[in-house]
């Protein structure tokens, strides 16, 4: 069973790299604009946004994996 968990983890990492790479290749200007907007946000807003995304990801994992 640990092999399956490692395989799932590596698959998830690979998919993140694919989507990130495609978005960077297709929309480099949009990335620069988004990063400038993120830079202007206060640390507290970034912290809460990151926490919200992590919780949303855990919720989706719970729905998918039960």
CHARMM internal coordinates of N, CA and C (Angstrom, degrees):
IC EDIT
DIST 1 N 1 CA 1.4508
DIST 1 CA 1 C 1.5331
ANGL 1 N 1 CA 1 C 113.14
DIST 1 C 2 N 1.3382
ANGL 1 CA 1 C 2 N 120.77
DIHE 1 N 1 CA 1 C 2 N -35.88
DIST 2 N 2 CA 1.4682
ANGL 1 C 2 N 2 CA 119.23
DIHE 1 CA 1 C 2 N 2 CA 178.03
DIST 2 CA 2 C 1.5195
ANGL 2 N 2 CA 2 C 112.74
DIHE 1 C 2 N 2 CA 2 C -59.58
DIST 2 C 3 N 1.3373
ANGL 2 CA 2 C 3 N 117.92
DIHE 2 N 2 CA 2 C 3 N -32.44
DIST 3 N 3 CA 1.4569
ANGL 2 C 3 N 3 CA 119.81
DIHE 2 CA 2 C 3 N 3 CA 179.18
DIST 3 CA 3 C 1.5170
ANGL 3 N 3 CA 3 C 111.19
DIHE 2 C 3 N 3 CA 3 C -63.16
DIST 3 C 4 N 1.3352
ANGL 3 CA 3 C 4 N 116.65
DIHE 3 N 3 CA 3 C 4 N -37.93
DIST 4 N 4 CA 1.4606
ANGL 3 C 4 N 4 CA 120.86
DIHE 3 CA 3 C 4 N 4 CA 178.47
DIST 4 CA 4 C 1.5248
ANGL 4 N 4 CA 4 C 110.45
DIHE 3 C 4 N 4 CA 4 C -65.43
DIST 4 C 5 N 1.3223
ANGL 4 CA 4 C 5 N 117.31
DIHE 4 N 4 CA 4 C 5 N -41.27
DIST 5 N 5 CA 1.4631
ANGL 4 C 5 N 5 CA 120.67
DIHE 4 CA 4 C 5 N 5 CA 179.22
DIST 5 CA 5 C 1.5265
ANGL 5 N 5 CA 5 C 110.57
DIHE 4 C 5 N 5 CA 5 C -64.70
DIST 5 C 6 N 1.3127
ANGL 5 CA 5 C 6 N 117.16
DIHE 5 N 5 CA 5 C 6 N -41.99
DIST 6 N 6 CA 1.4613
ANGL 5 C 6 N 6 CA 120.43
DIHE 5 CA 5 C 6 N 6 CA 178.42
DIST 6 CA 6 C 1.5241
ANGL 6 N 6 CA 6 C 110.25
DIHE 5 C 6 N 6 CA 6 C -65.58
DIST 6 C 7 N 1.3201
ANGL 6 CA 6 C 7 N 116.66
DIHE 6 N 6 CA 6 C 7 N -40.25
DIST 7 N 7 CA 1.4603
ANGL 6 C 7 N 7 CA 120.77
DIHE 6 CA 6 C 7 N 7 CA 178.17
DIST 7 CA 7 C 1.5302
ANGL 7 N 7 CA 7 C 110.70
DIHE 6 C 7 N 7 CA 7 C -62.30
DIST 7 C 8 N 1.3205
ANGL 7 CA 7 C 8 N 116.94
DIHE 7 N 7 CA 7 C 8 N -43.24
DIST 8 N 8 CA 1.4683
ANGL 7 C 8 N 8 CA 120.74
DIHE 7 CA 7 C 8 N 8 CA 177.59
DIST 8 CA 8 C 1.5239
ANGL 8 N 8 CA 8 C 110.93
DIHE 7 C 8 N 8 CA 8 C -62.74
DIST 8 C 9 N 1.3191
ANGL 8 CA 8 C 9 N 116.95
DIHE 8 N 8 CA 8 C 9 N -42.87
DIST 9 N 9 CA 1.4590
ANGL 8 C 9 N 9 CA 121.15
DIHE 8 CA 8 C 9 N 9 CA 179.95
DIST 9 CA 9 C 1.5255
ANGL 9 N 9 CA 9 C 111.12
DIHE 8 C 9 N 9 CA 9 C -62.76
DIST 9 C 10 N 1.3222
ANGL 9 CA 9 C 10 N 116.68
DIHE 9 N 9 CA 9 C 10 N -46.79
DIST 10 N 10 CA 1.4602
ANGL 9 C 10 N 10 CA 120.14
DIHE 9 CA 9 C 10 N 10 CA -179.85
DIST 10 CA 10 C 1.5244
ANGL 10 N 10 CA 10 C 111.61
DIHE 9 C 10 N 10 CA 10 C -66.82
DIST 10 C 11 N 1.3301
ANGL 10 CA 10 C 11 N 117.01
DIHE 10 N 10 CA 10 C 11 N -33.81
DIST 11 N 11 CA 1.4662
ANGL 10 C 11 N 11 CA 120.60
DIHE 10 CA 10 C 11 N 11 CA 175.31
DIST 11 CA 11 C 1.5211
ANGL 11 N 11 CA 11 C 110.46
DIHE 10 C 11 N 11 CA 11 C -63.73
DIST 11 C 12 N 1.3262
ANGL 11 CA 11 C 12 N 116.55
DIHE 11 N 11 CA 11 C 12 N -42.51
DIST 12 N 12 CA 1.4641
ANGL 11 C 12 N 12 CA 120.48
DIHE 11 CA 11 C 12 N 12 CA 178.89
DIST 12 CA 12 C 1.5270
ANGL 12 N 12 CA 12 C 110.93
DIHE 11 C 12 N 12 CA 12 C -63.49
DIST 12 C 13 N 1.3163
ANGL 12 CA 12 C 13 N 117.38
DIHE 12 N 12 CA 12 C 13 N -43.05
DIST 13 N 13 CA 1.4665
ANGL 12 C 13 N 13 CA 120.96
DIHE 12 CA 12 C 13 N 13 CA 178.13
DIST 13 CA 13 C 1.5251
ANGL 13 N 13 CA 13 C 110.47
DIHE 12 C 13 N 13 CA 13 C -62.63
DIST 13 C 14 N 1.3332
ANGL 13 CA 13 C 14 N 116.63
DIHE 13 N 13 CA 13 C 14 N -42.64
DIST 14 N 14 CA 1.4642
ANGL 13 C 14 N 14 CA 120.34
DIHE 13 CA 13 C 14 N 14 CA 179.23
DIST 14 CA 14 C 1.5239
ANGL 14 N 14 CA 14 C 111.10
DIHE 13 C 14 N 14 CA 14 C -61.96
DIST 14 C 15 N 1.3312
ANGL 14 CA 14 C 15 N 117.37
DIHE 14 N 14 CA 14 C 15 N -41.58
DIST 15 N 15 CA 1.4636
ANGL 14 C 15 N 15 CA 120.43
DIHE 14 CA 14 C 15 N 15 CA 178.92
DIST 15 CA 15 C 1.5242
ANGL 15 N 15 CA 15 C 111.63
DIHE 14 C 15 N 15 CA 15 C -65.28
DIST 15 C 16 N 1.3178
ANGL 15 CA 15 C 16 N 117.39
DIHE 15 N 15 CA 15 C 16 N -38.71
DIST 16 N 16 CA 1.4675
ANGL 15 C 16 N 16 CA 120.26
DIHE 15 CA 15 C 16 N 16 CA 176.22
DIST 16 CA 16 C 1.5214
ANGL 16 N 16 CA 16 C 109.81
DIHE 15 C 16 N 16 CA 16 C -60.38
DIST 16 C 17 N 1.3232
ANGL 16 CA 16 C 17 N 117.07
DIHE 16 N 16 CA 16 C 17 N -45.31
DIST 17 N 17 CA 1.4627
ANGL 16 C 17 N 17 CA 120.66
DIHE 16 CA 16 C 17 N 17 CA 179.65
DIST 17 CA 17 C 1.5249
ANGL 17 N 17 CA 17 C 111.68
DIHE 16 C 17 N 17 CA 17 C -62.87
DIST 17 C 18 N 1.3338
ANGL 17 CA 17 C 18 N 117.43
DIHE 17 N 17 CA 17 C 18 N -39.96
DIST 18 N 18 CA 1.4664
ANGL 17 C 18 N 18 CA 120.90
DIHE 17 CA 17 C 18 N 18 CA 178.71
DIST 18 CA 18 C 1.5211
ANGL 18 N 18 CA 18 C 110.32
DIHE 17 C 18 N 18 CA 18 C -62.76
DIST 18 C 19 N 1.3214
ANGL 18 CA 18 C 19 N 117.31
DIHE 18 N 18 CA 18 C 19 N -50.92
DIST 19 N 19 CA 1.4646
ANGL 18 C 19 N 19 CA 120.25
DIHE 18 CA 18 C 19 N 19 CA -177.48
DIST 19 CA 19 C 1.5219
ANGL 19 N 19 CA 19 C 112.07
DIHE 18 C 19 N 19 CA 19 C -66.33
DIST 19 C 20 N 1.3173
ANGL 19 CA 19 C 20 N 117.07
DIHE 19 N 19 CA 19 C 20 N -40.65
DIST 20 N 20 CA 1.4652
ANGL 19 C 20 N 20 CA 119.99
DIHE 19 CA 19 C 20 N 20 CA 177.67
DIST 20 CA 20 C 1.5273
ANGL 20 N 20 CA 20 C 110.59
DIHE 19 C 20 N 20 CA 20 C -64.28
DIST 20 C 21 N 1.3099
ANGL 20 CA 20 C 21 N 116.35
DIHE 20 N 20 CA 20 C 21 N -45.09
DIST 21 N 21 CA 1.4601
ANGL 20 C 21 N 21 CA 119.84
DIHE 20 CA 20 C 21 N 21 CA -179.80
DIST 21 CA 21 C 1.5186
ANGL 21 N 21 CA 21 C 112.66
DIHE 20 C 21 N 21 CA 21 C -63.22
DIST 21 C 22 N 1.3313
ANGL 21 CA 21 C 22 N 116.77
DIHE 21 N 21 CA 21 C 22 N -42.48
DIST 22 N 22 CA 1.4634
ANGL 21 C 22 N 22 CA 119.83
DIHE 21 CA 21 C 22 N 22 CA 178.71
DIST 22 CA 22 C 1.5231
ANGL 22 N 22 CA 22 C 111.70
DIHE 21 C 22 N 22 CA 22 C -64.84
DIST 22 C 23 N 1.3278
ANGL 22 CA 22 C 23 N 116.34
DIHE 22 N 22 CA 22 C 23 N -41.01
DIST 23 N 23 CA 1.4650
ANGL 22 C 23 N 23 CA 118.49
DIHE 22 CA 22 C 23 N 23 CA -179.72
DIST 23 CA 23 C 1.5298
ANGL 23 N 23 CA 23 C 110.99
DIHE 22 C 23 N 23 CA 23 C -67.70
DIST 23 C 24 N 1.3256
ANGL 23 CA 23 C 24 N 117.76
DIHE 23 N 23 CA 23 C 24 N -37.30
DIST 24 N 24 CA 1.4669
ANGL 23 C 24 N 24 CA 120.65
DIHE 23 CA 23 C 24 N 24 CA 177.20
DIST 24 CA 24 C 1.5235
ANGL 24 N 24 CA 24 C 111.28
DIHE 23 C 24 N 24 CA 24 C -66.71
DIST 24 C 25 N 1.3232
ANGL 24 CA 24 C 25 N 116.87
DIHE 24 N 24 CA 24 C 25 N -40.30
DIST 25 N 25 CA 1.4619
ANGL 24 C 25 N 25 CA 120.52
DIHE 24 CA 24 C 25 N 25 CA -179.17
DIST 25 CA 25 C 1.5258
ANGL 25 N 25 CA 25 C 111.38
DIHE 24 C 25 N 25 CA 25 C -70.19
DIST 25 C 26 N 1.3147
ANGL 25 CA 25 C 26 N 116.79
DIHE 25 N 25 CA 25 C 26 N -37.32
DIST 26 N 26 CA 1.4656
ANGL 25 C 26 N 26 CA 120.37
DIHE 25 CA 25 C 26 N 26 CA -175.32
DIST 26 CA 26 C 1.5269
ANGL 26 N 26 CA 26 C 112.80
DIHE 25 C 26 N 26 CA 26 C -82.84
DIST 26 C 27 N 1.3303
ANGL 26 CA 26 C 27 N 117.61
DIHE 26 N 26 CA 26 C 27 N -34.03
DIST 27 N 27 CA 1.4666
ANGL 26 C 27 N 27 CA 120.64
DIHE 26 CA 26 C 27 N 27 CA -172.69
DIST 27 CA 27 C 1.5299
ANGL 27 N 27 CA 27 C 112.31
DIHE 26 C 27 N 27 CA 27 C -134.56
DIST 27 C 28 N 1.3227
ANGL 27 CA 27 C 28 N 119.33
DIHE 27 N 27 CA 27 C 28 N 61.17
DIST 28 N 28 CA 1.4706
ANGL 27 C 28 N 28 CA 119.41
DIHE 27 CA 27 C 28 N 28 CA -178.06
DIST 28 CA 28 C 1.5272
ANGL 28 N 28 CA 28 C 113.02
DIHE 27 C 28 N 28 CA 28 C -64.60
DIST 28 C 29 N 1.3234
ANGL 28 CA 28 C 29 N 118.20
DIHE 28 N 28 CA 28 C 29 N -35.66
DIST 29 N 29 CA 1.4611
ANGL 28 C 29 N 29 CA 120.55
DIHE 28 CA 28 C 29 N 29 CA 179.48
DIST 29 CA 29 C 1.5170
ANGL 29 N 29 CA 29 C 112.15
DIHE 28 C 29 N 29 CA 29 C -66.22
DIST 29 C 30 N 1.3233
ANGL 29 CA 29 C 30 N 115.80
DIHE 29 N 29 CA 29 C 30 N -39.18
DIST 30 N 30 CA 1.4630
ANGL 29 C 30 N 30 CA 120.19
DIHE 29 CA 29 C 30 N 30 CA 178.49
DIST 30 CA 30 C 1.5219
ANGL 30 N 30 CA 30 C 110.50
DIHE 29 C 30 N 30 CA 30 C -64.31
DIST 30 C 31 N 1.3240
ANGL 30 CA 30 C 31 N 116.66
DIHE 30 N 30 CA 30 C 31 N -35.57
DIST 31 N 31 CA 1.4600
ANGL 30 C 31 N 31 CA 119.75
DIHE 30 CA 30 C 31 N 31 CA 177.86
DIST 31 CA 31 C 1.5226
ANGL 31 N 31 CA 31 C 110.80
DIHE 30 C 31 N 31 CA 31 C -63.65
DIST 31 C 32 N 1.3174
ANGL 31 CA 31 C 32 N 117.51
DIHE 31 N 31 CA 31 C 32 N -43.96
DIST 32 N 32 CA 1.4686
ANGL 31 C 32 N 32 CA 120.68
DIHE 31 CA 31 C 32 N 32 CA 178.74
DIST 32 CA 32 C 1.5284
ANGL 32 N 32 CA 32 C 110.86
DIHE 31 C 32 N 32 CA 32 C -60.95
DIST 32 C 33 N 1.3235
ANGL 32 CA 32 C 33 N 116.93
DIHE 32 N 32 CA 32 C 33 N -43.13
DIST 33 N 33 CA 1.4693
ANGL 32 C 33 N 33 CA 119.90
DIHE 32 CA 32 C 33 N 33 CA 178.97
DIST 33 CA 33 C 1.5266
ANGL 33 N 33 CA 33 C 111.23
DIHE 32 C 33 N 33 CA 33 C -64.89
DIST 33 C 34 N 1.3267
ANGL 33 CA 33 C 34 N 116.86
DIHE 33 N 33 CA 33 C 34 N -42.08
DIST 34 N 34 CA 1.4644
ANGL 33 C 34 N 34 CA 120.49
DIHE 33 CA 33 C 34 N 34 CA -179.99
DIST 34 CA 34 C 1.5242
ANGL 34 N 34 CA 34 C 111.02
DIHE 33 C 34 N 34 CA 34 C -64.23
DIST 34 C 35 N 1.3246
ANGL 34 CA 34 C 35 N 117.27
DIHE 34 N 34 CA 34 C 35 N -40.86
DIST 35 N 35 CA 1.4635
ANGL 34 C 35 N 35 CA 120.12
DIHE 34 CA 34 C 35 N 35 CA 179.46
DIST 35 CA 35 C 1.5255
ANGL 35 N 35 CA 35 C 111.78
DIHE 34 C 35 N 35 CA 35 C -65.99
DIST 35 C 36 N 1.3254
ANGL 35 CA 35 C 36 N 117.12
DIHE 35 N 35 CA 35 C 36 N -36.80
DIST 36 N 36 CA 1.4663
ANGL 35 C 36 N 36 CA 119.77
DIHE 35 CA 35 C 36 N 36 CA 176.49
DIST 36 CA 36 C 1.5263
ANGL 36 N 36 CA 36 C 110.59
DIHE 35 C 36 N 36 CA 36 C -64.87
DIST 36 C 37 N 1.3216
ANGL 36 CA 36 C 37 N 116.98
DIHE 36 N 36 CA 36 C 37 N -39.08
DIST 37 N 37 CA 1.4624
ANGL 36 C 37 N 37 CA 119.93
DIHE 36 CA 36 C 37 N 37 CA 178.14
DIST 37 CA 37 C 1.5258
ANGL 37 N 37 CA 37 C 110.71
DIHE 36 C 37 N 37 CA 37 C -67.41
DIST 37 C 38 N 1.3335
ANGL 37 CA 37 C 38 N 117.09
DIHE 37 N 37 CA 37 C 38 N -39.65
DIST 38 N 38 CA 1.4611
ANGL 37 C 38 N 38 CA 120.16
DIHE 37 CA 37 C 38 N 38 CA 177.69
DIST 38 CA 38 C 1.5209
ANGL 38 N 38 CA 38 C 111.36
DIHE 37 C 38 N 38 CA 38 C -64.62
DIST 38 C 39 N 1.3149
ANGL 38 CA 38 C 39 N 116.10
DIHE 38 N 38 CA 38 C 39 N -37.68
DIST 39 N 39 CA 1.4655
ANGL 38 C 39 N 39 CA 120.44
DIHE 38 CA 38 C 39 N 39 CA 180.00
DIST 39 CA 39 C 1.5327
ANGL 39 N 39 CA 39 C 111.04
DIHE 38 C 39 N 39 CA 39 C -62.05
DIST 39 C 40 N 1.3216
ANGL 39 CA 39 C 40 N 116.77
DIHE 39 N 39 CA 39 C 40 N -30.80
DIST 40 N 40 CA 1.4611
ANGL 39 C 40 N 40 CA 120.92
DIHE 39 CA 39 C 40 N 40 CA -178.10
DIST 40 CA 40 C 1.5320
ANGL 40 N 40 CA 40 C 112.55
DIHE 39 C 40 N 40 CA 40 C -78.21
DIST 40 C 41 N 1.3298
ANGL 40 CA 40 C 41 N 117.68
DIHE 40 N 40 CA 40 C 41 N -16.32
DIST 41 N 41 CA 1.4652
ANGL 40 C 41 N 41 CA 120.26
DIHE 40 CA 40 C 41 N 41 CA -178.30
DIST 41 CA 41 C 1.5269
ANGL 41 N 41 CA 41 C 110.93
DIHE 40 C 41 N 41 CA 41 C -75.87
DIST 41 C 42 N 1.3246
ANGL 41 CA 41 C 42 N 116.68
DIHE 41 N 41 CA 41 C 42 N 146.68
DIST 42 N 42 CA 1.4690
ANGL 41 C 42 N 42 CA 119.07
DIHE 41 CA 41 C 42 N 42 CA 175.58
DIST 42 CA 42 C 1.5335
ANGL 42 N 42 CA 42 C 110.62
DIHE 41 C 42 N 42 CA 42 C -69.68
DIST 42 C 43 N 1.3231
ANGL 42 CA 42 C 43 N 116.15
DIHE 42 N 42 CA 42 C 43 N 155.62
DIST 43 N 43 CA 1.4661
ANGL 42 C 43 N 43 CA 121.17
DIHE 42 CA 42 C 43 N 43 CA -179.08
DIST 43 CA 43 C 1.5180
ANGL 43 N 43 CA 43 C 112.38
DIHE 42 C 43 N 43 CA 43 C -56.69
DIST 43 C 44 N 1.3094
ANGL 43 CA 43 C 44 N 116.70
DIHE 43 N 43 CA 43 C 44 N -37.87
DIST 44 N 44 CA 1.4656
ANGL 43 C 44 N 44 CA 120.24
DIHE 43 CA 43 C 44 N 44 CA -178.19
DIST 44 CA 44 C 1.5293
ANGL 44 N 44 CA 44 C 111.10
DIHE 43 C 44 N 44 CA 44 C -63.13
DIST 44 C 45 N 1.3200
ANGL 44 CA 44 C 45 N 117.59
DIHE 44 N 44 CA 44 C 45 N -40.03
DIST 45 N 45 CA 1.4668
ANGL 44 C 45 N 45 CA 120.80
DIHE 44 CA 44 C 45 N 45 CA 178.25
DIST 45 CA 45 C 1.5282
ANGL 45 N 45 CA 45 C 110.63
DIHE 44 C 45 N 45 CA 45 C -65.51
DIST 45 C 46 N 1.3247
ANGL 45 CA 45 C 46 N 117.01
DIHE 45 N 45 CA 45 C 46 N -40.66
DIST 46 N 46 CA 1.4666
ANGL 45 C 46 N 46 CA 120.34
DIHE 45 CA 45 C 46 N 46 CA 177.39
DIST 46 CA 46 C 1.5279
ANGL 46 N 46 CA 46 C 110.94
DIHE 45 C 46 N 46 CA 46 C -64.50
DIST 46 C 47 N 1.3197
ANGL 46 CA 46 C 47 N 116.09
DIHE 46 N 46 CA 46 C 47 N -40.37
DIST 47 N 47 CA 1.4642
ANGL 46 C 47 N 47 CA 120.64
DIHE 46 CA 46 C 47 N 47 CA 179.92
DIST 47 CA 47 C 1.5247
ANGL 47 N 47 CA 47 C 110.71
DIHE 46 C 47 N 47 CA 47 C -62.62
DIST 47 C 48 N 1.3296
ANGL 47 CA 47 C 48 N 117.21
DIHE 47 N 47 CA 47 C 48 N -47.16
DIST 48 N 48 CA 1.4642
ANGL 47 C 48 N 48 CA 120.50
DIHE 47 CA 47 C 48 N 48 CA 179.75
DIST 48 CA 48 C 1.5274
ANGL 48 N 48 CA 48 C 111.61
DIHE 47 C 48 N 48 CA 48 C -66.96
DIST 48 C 49 N 1.3236
ANGL 48 CA 48 C 49 N 116.67
DIHE 48 N 48 CA 48 C 49 N -37.61
DIST 49 N 49 CA 1.4651
ANGL 48 C 49 N 49 CA 119.85
DIHE 48 CA 48 C 49 N 49 CA 177.13
DIST 49 CA 49 C 1.5196
ANGL 49 N 49 CA 49 C 111.65
DIHE 48 C 49 N 49 CA 49 C -63.75
DIST 49 C 50 N 1.3259
ANGL 49 CA 49 C 50 N 116.81
DIHE 49 N 49 CA 49 C 50 N -42.34
DIST 50 N 50 CA 1.4613
ANGL 49 C 50 N 50 CA 120.76
DIHE 49 CA 49 C 50 N 50 CA 177.57
DIST 50 CA 50 C 1.5167
ANGL 50 N 50 CA 50 C 112.12
DIHE 49 C 50 N 50 CA 50 C -64.51
DIST 50 C 51 N 1.3248
ANGL 50 CA 50 C 51 N 116.37
DIHE 50 N 50 CA 50 C 51 N -41.19
DIST 51 N 51 CA 1.4600
ANGL 50 C 51 N 51 CA 120.34
DIHE 50 CA 50 C 51 N 51 CA 178.13
DIST 51 CA 51 C 1.5227
ANGL 51 N 51 CA 51 C 110.80
DIHE 50 C 51 N 51 CA 51 C -63.84
DIST 51 C 52 N 1.3175
ANGL 51 CA 51 C 52 N 116.53
DIHE 51 N 51 CA 51 C 52 N -42.56
DIST 52 N 52 CA 1.4641
ANGL 51 C 52 N 52 CA 120.51
DIHE 51 CA 51 C 52 N 52 CA 178.84
DIST 52 CA 52 C 1.5270
ANGL 52 N 52 CA 52 C 111.16
DIHE 51 C 52 N 52 CA 52 C -62.21
DIST 52 C 53 N 1.3363
ANGL 52 CA 52 C 53 N 117.51
DIHE 52 N 52 CA 52 C 53 N -43.17
DIST 53 N 53 CA 1.4663
ANGL 52 C 53 N 53 CA 120.51
DIHE 52 CA 52 C 53 N 53 CA 178.76
DIST 53 CA 53 C 1.5269
ANGL 53 N 53 CA 53 C 111.18
DIHE 52 C 53 N 53 CA 53 C -64.10
DIST 53 C 54 N 1.3297
ANGL 53 CA 53 C 54 N 117.35
DIHE 53 N 53 CA 53 C 54 N -40.57
DIST 54 N 54 CA 1.4612
ANGL 53 C 54 N 54 CA 120.54
DIHE 53 CA 53 C 54 N 54 CA 179.11
DIST 54 CA 54 C 1.5270
ANGL 54 N 54 CA 54 C 110.77
DIHE 53 C 54 N 54 CA 54 C -64.04
DIST 54 C 55 N 1.3316
ANGL 54 CA 54 C 55 N 116.94
DIHE 54 N 54 CA 54 C 55 N -43.41
DIST 55 N 55 CA 1.4637
ANGL 54 C 55 N 55 CA 120.17
DIHE 54 CA 54 C 55 N 55 CA 178.89
DIST 55 CA 55 C 1.5200
ANGL 55 N 55 CA 55 C 111.58
DIHE 54 C 55 N 55 CA 55 C -65.92
DIST 55 C 56 N 1.3168
ANGL 55 CA 55 C 56 N 117.01
DIHE 55 N 55 CA 55 C 56 N -38.82
DIST 56 N 56 CA 1.4592
ANGL 55 C 56 N 56 CA 120.71
DIHE 55 CA 55 C 56 N 56 CA 177.14
DIST 56 CA 56 C 1.5311
ANGL 56 N 56 CA 56 C 110.47
DIHE 55 C 56 N 56 CA 56 C -63.87
DIST 56 C 57 N 1.3158
ANGL 56 CA 56 C 57 N 117.08
DIHE 56 N 56 CA 56 C 57 N -41.37
DIST 57 N 57 CA 1.4614
ANGL 56 C 57 N 57 CA 120.91
DIHE 56 CA 56 C 57 N 57 CA 176.65
DIST 57 CA 57 C 1.5202
ANGL 57 N 57 CA 57 C 111.99
DIHE 56 C 57 N 57 CA 57 C -62.61
DIST 57 C 58 N 1.3281
ANGL 57 CA 57 C 58 N 117.43
DIHE 57 N 57 CA 57 C 58 N -42.26
DIST 58 N 58 CA 1.4616
ANGL 57 C 58 N 58 CA 120.72
DIHE 57 CA 57 C 58 N 58 CA 177.02
DIST 58 CA 58 C 1.5210
ANGL 58 N 58 CA 58 C 111.34
DIHE 57 C 58 N 58 CA 58 C -63.58
DIST 58 C 59 N 1.3185
ANGL 58 CA 58 C 59 N 117.04
DIHE 58 N 58 CA 58 C 59 N -39.11
DIST 59 N 59 CA 1.4608
ANGL 58 C 59 N 59 CA 121.37
DIHE 58 CA 58 C 59 N 59 CA 178.02
DIST 59 CA 59 C 1.5276
ANGL 59 N 59 CA 59 C 110.44
DIHE 58 C 59 N 59 CA 59 C -62.25
DIST 59 C 60 N 1.3386
ANGL 59 CA 59 C 60 N 116.99
DIHE 59 N 59 CA 59 C 60 N -45.49
DIST 60 N 60 CA 1.4603
ANGL 59 C 60 N 60 CA 120.15
DIHE 59 CA 59 C 60 N 60 CA 178.53
DIST 60 CA 60 C 1.5305
ANGL 60 N 60 CA 60 C 111.27
DIHE 59 C 60 N 60 CA 60 C -63.76
DIST 60 C 61 N 1.3286
ANGL 60 CA 60 C 61 N 117.09
DIHE 60 N 60 CA 60 C 61 N -40.01
DIST 61 N 61 CA 1.4628
ANGL 60 C 61 N 61 CA 119.66
DIHE 60 CA 60 C 61 N 61 CA 176.24
DIST 61 CA 61 C 1.5197
ANGL 61 N 61 CA 61 C 111.19
DIHE 60 C 61 N 61 CA 61 C -61.12
DIST 61 C 62 N 1.3159
ANGL 61 CA 61 C 62 N 116.46
DIHE 61 N 61 CA 61 C 62 N -41.34
DIST 62 N 62 CA 1.4588
ANGL 61 C 62 N 62 CA 120.62
DIHE 61 CA 61 C 62 N 62 CA 178.34
DIST 62 CA 62 C 1.5265
ANGL 62 N 62 CA 62 C 110.60
DIHE 61 C 62 N 62 CA 62 C -61.92
DIST 62 C 63 N 1.3381
ANGL 62 CA 62 C 63 N 116.85
DIHE 62 N 62 CA 62 C 63 N -43.48
DIST 63 N 63 CA 1.4617
ANGL 62 C 63 N 63 CA 119.84
DIHE 62 CA 62 C 63 N 63 CA 179.07
DIST 63 CA 63 C 1.5289
ANGL 63 N 63 CA 63 C 111.81
DIHE 62 C 63 N 63 CA 63 C -64.90
DIST 63 C 64 N 1.3287
ANGL 63 CA 63 C 64 N 116.58
DIHE 63 N 63 CA 63 C 64 N -40.20
DIST 64 N 64 CA 1.4613
ANGL 63 C 64 N 64 CA 120.41
DIHE 63 CA 63 C 64 N 64 CA -176.84
DIST 64 CA 64 C 1.5251
ANGL 64 N 64 CA 64 C 113.05
DIHE 63 C 64 N 64 CA 64 C -77.26
DIST 64 C 65 N 1.3100
ANGL 64 CA 64 C 65 N 116.86
DIHE 64 N 64 CA 64 C 65 N -38.36
DIST 65 N 65 CA 1.4626
ANGL 64 C 65 N 65 CA 120.84
DIHE 64 CA 64 C 65 N 65 CA -174.07
DIST 65 CA 65 C 1.5230
ANGL 65 N 65 CA 65 C 114.05
DIHE 64 C 65 N 65 CA 65 C -101.94
DIST 65 C 66 N 1.3274
ANGL 65 CA 65 C 66 N 116.04
DIHE 65 N 65 CA 65 C 66 N -17.56
DIST 66 N 66 CA 1.4642
ANGL 65 C 66 N 66 CA 120.58
DIHE 65 CA 65 C 66 N 66 CA 178.55
DIST 66 CA 66 C 1.4531
ANGL 66 N 66 CA 66 C 112.26
DIHE 65 C 66 N 66 CA 66 C 67.53
END
COOR INIT
IC SEED 1 N 1 CA 1 C
IC BUILD
